[in-house]
Amino acid sequence: MLYIDCPWCGKRNETEFHYGGEAHIARPEDPSALSDEQWADFLFMRKNLKGPYAERWCHSNGCRRWFNVIRNTVSHEILAVYKMGETPPDLGPKKGEGV
């Protein structure tokens, strides 16, 4: 079971949350100027990293607020939680991980 620490409500069961995909993806300023290939790239292409990964989550069965989580996609360990608009914490390389 995964427990997520909502910045407003505290630690709760993952069933209270909704996954929102990769964090820090900026919407194009002028979407109508994009080609079909560029628009598809924006919509569907994500980093899909193995290891620490910044994600968006919504506490859908609680305060209904969105926030960011850095989660290790291998172990599912949550490394950091921070509010939207805040700078992601610098976690630095962990023991056994590459730089």
Helices and strands as residue ranges (DSSP letters): E 3-6, E 10-13, G 14-16, E 18-22, G 31-33, H 36-44, E 52-58, E 66-72, E 78-83
